[in-house]
Amino acid sequence: MLNKKLNELIFPQLNYEYSALEPYIDAQTMELHYSKHHQGYFTNLLNAVKDTELENKSLLEIFENISNLPVAIRNNGGGHFNHSLFWNIMSPDGKRAPSGELLKAIEKDFGSFDQFKSKFEDAAKTRFGSGWAWLSVKKDKSLCVCSSANQDNPLMDVSECKAMPILGLDVWEHAYYLKYQNRRPDYVNNFWNVADWDVIENNYKLALNSI
């Protein structure tokens, strides 16, 4: 997706039913989040670049120059990429802990899987207002955890922690409010029950190969 031209992008399909992640993420939230919020970002992105030279740019090219582009492209381009990653790294029956090379990297860079989880949860819980928490791979192939505001992500030239994201958690209120109300920490803690480390490990391998 990152290297496709914007005029070649298609709206991604979910790999599971809206109810598949219950009780951790409820079906109503999933339906509204996917079919209204994400669909809105996707549609608005295509409208924002229609009949401009940006149609022939990739998302990666857009993100690398986002500081010079209209806010509509920043918000909607980020919204489309971020959500596409988010849906993909969750599943009802995936592997619930990392292994292999990714586990070794996590232990090297964070001390242990539990210490990584604590740092990631802190990034998600303490992000003021709307935004995302990320696990990403830096150019030196080390891992980093950070958060971003709104629909920004670590691929953007405005990011304070430039890297290739392999896991992202949406902490906008629309991602959890129907079920959790103001209890964002409960939503963040429950995320590990639906995170699919098979997919995240594959994202890690792809990130290493792209550096």
C-alpha positions, 0 to 999 in steps of 0.5 A: 500500500505504501508504494502504490500511487494514490490513484491506484489505492483501494479501500481495504477489506476486513479479514474478520466480522465486526463482532469477531473481536468481542468482548474486547472491541464491540461490533458496533464500534468496529462497524462505525470505525471501519465503515464511517471513520476510515471510509471517510478518511479514504474518500476525503484523501482521494478527493483532496488529490483528485486532478492534481500531480499528487494522484501519481505519488505514493503514500510514502512519498506523500508522508516524506513531504507532508509538512509542505502539503495541505492539512487535508492530505496530512489528516486523511492520508494518515487516517487511511494508512493508520487504520489500514495497519490497525485492522490488519494487526488484529485478529480473533485467533492470532498469536498473542505474543512475539517470538523469533527475531522480533522477540529477540529485538524487543528484549534487546531494545526494551529489556523484556516483552513485559517492559515493552508492553508497559512502555507501549501502554504508557505511550497510548494512555498518556497521549493527550487528546486524539492520536496513536501509539506505535511500535516502529523500526528505525533506520538503524534497525532498532525498535522504538515506541512513541505516540503521535497526535491526530492521524500523524504517524512515524513515516511523516517528516513532521514525526519526532520519531521517524521510523517504519511502524509495524504496530499501531494502536488507535486511541481516538475516542471513536475507537473505544468510547461506546464500550469503554467511555472514558476508560482508555486504560482498560481499552489499551490493556485489552488490546493485547487480547486481539493483537496478532503477533504473526502479522506484526512479526511479518511487518517487522521482516518487511520493515527490515527489508525496506531499510 
